[in-house]
Amino acid sequence: MLRTLVRLSGGRADLLAAGIHELNFEERQANRFGLEVNGSVVRLIDEAWVDSSGPFRALNDLDSQPRIIDEKLAPDANLLRHTSHLNYRSVTQKSAVRNLLTMPEGAGLMVCMPTGAGKSLLFQLQALEQRQKNPGACVLVITPTVSLALDHQRTLSGMLGLENARALVGATTPTEKDNRSDTLNAFRRGEVPVLFMSPELALGFAREGLLDTAASPEDKLAPLDGRLNTIVIDEAHIIESWGRTFRPDFQRLPSLVAEIKKRQPRLTTVILSATLPPAARHVLRTSYGATGEWLEVDARQPRREFDIAVKSFRTGQSRDAELDYLIDRTPRPLIVYTTAAAERDETDAFTENLTSAEAIFERQRQRGYRRIALFTGETSGEERKAIVQNWAKGDIDLVVATSAFGMGVDKANVRTVIHACLPDSPSRYYQEIGRAARDGHQGLAIALFTDTDGQLLDDVRSAFSQATGSWLTRKKAEPRWKSLYRSRTDTAWNEAKLSFLVDLNALPEKSRSTRSSDYNRIWNMSLLNLLQRAGAVQIVACEPGISKERWQIELADLRLLEEDASAAWDDIFEVRAREQDVATRSVREFSAIMRRPEKMCVLQGVFSLLQESDVDLIEECGRCPHCRAQRISAPEHRHNHSGEGVWATPLTPALGIPRGITVVAPDDPQISNSACDIAIKLAGAGVEQFIVASDLAPCIAAGIKDTAVKYGFVLEHQSVIGRHAVSPARAATALIVRRHDENSELLFRQAKKWVDDNLLTQLILVADPSMEVQGRRLDQVMSRRAPYDQSHLDRLPGLFS
């Protein structure tokens, strides 16, 4: 903390002047933290070591200016109505909200936005909007980690209307089990607006409660008011990788969603993530886009608040020494990420080139750190809850963790993330450095990993092993399938498909075990998920009475029943080979970037692996080894490269507003003081969307907030024109253009195109009719009807009837 004070003071601080009268450490202790004490004056002494071209220059180069390029887009009426936010953070966030609130019944929406960009606002607004119509409406959010669920609950507990949001987590004691049951029953009663839980709980303990909450009132088990209308899958990028291997329930979620939709056909599905590599996108589109309309909103831009440093080492000992050095010097709060556990080589002997989270934690405790926590997959539920709470409150400065910690945890002021490993994918690396600098100020992202050029088991080989090693082989898959098929019960034919239950405890032939285990069940689930991805089986949503250890499946590829099923297995493992090739290529390209960080912009290279297209539009970051060496500056402006579609289903037309374009002539051609009054009157007539100049947008949003308008979307002129123009909602719209507004002719052309393409069916154009479009008067080009005077806006209801 003292080092941070000195750093914030420009490298030198007078403690007496700062009100600090006692120092509780010796000179040699100060040197450990890169400080020199002379009387009451303390200064940094490691500037020489951190040379101008060194990887850790940012340890001393303090940047106190905000780094986030915040667009601060004008709000909509519903944002002001439901939250304390006065603007949106980005074009993508605003587009995502607009498309979320106008989703057709039964539709699916996939949103990809950077970490810390406000994805949580989507399910918050959805719950608030729905409960305004129906007090029992509720939203289910599926989260990958307990820490994320608990963090969401903590955040929503302070929001008006969402105070009763709850996280449903695992339970071991009778009291915990009672609390869990109470939470689920409260959700069924409609008392919990947003419920967070893991896929395992959704498919197990909570399944019947979720189905009942989705049912129509006459089909409910009891006359309870809860009504499940939306399911949100948070941090969805992990579904493809985690669901393929050690948490197969992620890939069973589509079956649960399909079963809930049978009870609630209007159910909408929202997919959220900060990164969506091509393989994950394919899985999500296939799994959730098959029924109902589907739309995607994608920011296509990374966050840029980080100073990135990357350094490799020949030995674990030298890497650990550097790690200790940096832990003593990097600003807090700090997260150190590493591998899941102490790994072992082929001879089952611990390798010195890999460092486990447990080892780092114990070493830092021995070095004197006390405000420190260890968070891994083995951390108990109560410990996790305490760590998340203490981390949020600022009682913990340093967390040593595996990927189990931090996914989506919203702590704004994390200053440093250190990887004491090489992450196994670009997605994991980008997600984890994204834990830092969410407040928009400087963050440090440091990667330290061992690299012996393949001579020994090191962090590079470990990354390849984690990315490509947890795959079923054909030699193991075929006997597992035979044992699962032999375990079948309740066999029946469903059209051309054979339906039956399989026992996940089934042991493969010649197994050395005599009793099933979690390990055995996970591999059986992984096999069934592989068969489903290959189209050979369909994992049917669980029926009442089926336990967690029995799945109902439909066999689509009957060749698997033949004595010689080699042709079927050839097709199945062709799918598996393609998936493994994608994973191998991803980790290979990522490791090449990290092993030679001076060759190209690290952030640009990593993010390009997470995008499907337009990678050439990603600007260099200006703050990584390559950019520093080439003296490339950080971008000063945010460029909008976002992509989105538009729903095919329009909103309900507004009564009394003609189809096509209707021109309204304002009393004052400059509309200098009357824009807000005009907007309020149009909102009263049923207009739901306003396209206006930037300086008018905030006051119009505030003005229509208290009208009967349902959404009150407000778009700024510049956002709807150009290469990356956003798409307006398919609602009754007003375009207000003053004589002095820029790009007026472009706006008129765009408006006519919207109507000609049937994107907008009701458009009111408020503009001076004498303005010109392509050399002709506006009223002669834009509408077949004569312009209305502004006085018509006083005729409520039915402005134009």
Secondary structure as GFF3:
##gff-version 3
##sequence-region A 1 801
A	DSSP	alpha_helix	2	8	.	.	.	ID=ss1
A	DSSP	beta_strand	12	14	.	.	.	ID=ss2
A	DSSP	alpha_helix	27	32	.	.	.	ID=ss3
A	DSSP	beta_strand	35	38	.	.	.	ID=ss4
A	DSSP	beta_strand	41	44	.	.	.	ID=ss5
A	DSSP	three_ten_helix	57	59	.	.	.	ID=ss6
A	DSSP	alpha_helix	77	82	.	.	.	ID=ss7
A	DSSP	alpha_helix	91	101	.	.	.	ID=ss8
A	DSSP	beta_strand	108	112	.	.	.	ID=ss9
A	DSSP	alpha_helix	120	133	.	.	.	ID=ss10
A	DSSP	beta_strand	137	142	.	.	.	ID=ss11
A	DSSP	alpha_helix	146	156	.	.	.	ID=ss12
A	DSSP	beta_strand	166	168	.	.	.	ID=ss13
A	DSSP	alpha_helix	174	188	.	.	.	ID=ss14
A	DSSP	beta_strand	194	197	.	.	.	ID=ss15
A	DSSP	alpha_helix	199	203	.	.	.	ID=ss16
A	DSSP	alpha_helix	207	214	.	.	.	ID=ss17
A	DSSP	three_ten_helix	217	219	.	.	.	ID=ss18
A	DSSP	beta_strand	227	233	.	.	.	ID=ss19
A	DSSP	alpha_helix	238	242	.	.	.	ID=ss20
A	DSSP	three_ten_helix	248	252	.	.	.	ID=ss21
A	DSSP	alpha_helix	253	263	.	.	.	ID=ss22
A	DSSP	beta_strand	268	273	.	.	.	ID=ss23
A	DSSP	alpha_helix	278	288	.	.	.	ID=ss24
A	DSSP	beta_strand	294	298	.	.	.	ID=ss25
A	DSSP	beta_strand	306	313	.	.	.	ID=ss26
A	DSSP	alpha_helix	316	327	.	.	.	ID=ss27
A	DSSP	beta_strand	334	337	.	.	.	ID=ss28
A	DSSP	alpha_helix	357	366	.	.	.	ID=ss29
A	DSSP	beta_strand	372	375	.	.	.	ID=ss30
A	DSSP	alpha_helix	381	393	.	.	.	ID=ss31
A	DSSP	beta_strand	398	401	.	.	.	ID=ss32
A	DSSP	beta_strand	416	419	.	.	.	ID=ss33
A	DSSP	alpha_helix	426	433	.	.	.	ID=ss34
A	DSSP	beta_strand	443	450	.	.	.	ID=ss35
A	DSSP	alpha_helix	459	468	.	.	.	ID=ss36
A	DSSP	alpha_helix	474	486	.	.	.	ID=ss37
A	DSSP	beta_strand	489	494	.	.	.	ID=ss38
A	DSSP	beta_strand	497	503	.	.	.	ID=ss39
A	DSSP	alpha_helix	518	533	.	.	.	ID=ss40
A	DSSP	beta_strand	537	540	.	.	.	ID=ss41
A	DSSP	beta_strand	550	555	.	.	.	ID=ss42
A	DSSP	three_ten_helix	558	561	.	.	.	ID=ss43
A	DSSP	alpha_helix	566	595	.	.	.	ID=ss44
A	DSSP	alpha_helix	602	608	.	.	.	ID=ss45
A	DSSP	three_ten_helix	615	617	.	.	.	ID=ss46
A	DSSP	alpha_helix	625	629	.	.	.	ID=ss47
A	DSSP	beta_strand	643	644	.	.	.	ID=ss48
A	DSSP	beta_strand	660	665	.	.	.	ID=ss49
A	DSSP	alpha_helix	675	684	.	.	.	ID=ss50
A	DSSP	beta_strand	689	692	.	.	.	ID=ss51
A	DSSP	alpha_helix	697	704	.	.	.	ID=ss52
A	DSSP	beta_strand	713	716	.	.	.	ID=ss53
A	DSSP	three_ten_helix	717	720	.	.	.	ID=ss54
A	DSSP	beta_strand	733	736	.	.	.	ID=ss55
A	DSSP	alpha_helix	744	756	.	.	.	ID=ss56
A	DSSP	beta_strand	762	766	.	.	.	ID=ss57
A	DSSP	beta_strand	772	773	.	.	.	ID=ss58
A	DSSP	beta_strand	776	777	.	.	.	ID=ss59
A	DSSP	alpha_helix	778	782	.	.	.	ID=ss60
A	DSSP	beta_strand	788	789	.	.	.	ID=ss61
A	DSSP	three_ten_helix	790	794	.	.	.	ID=ss62
###
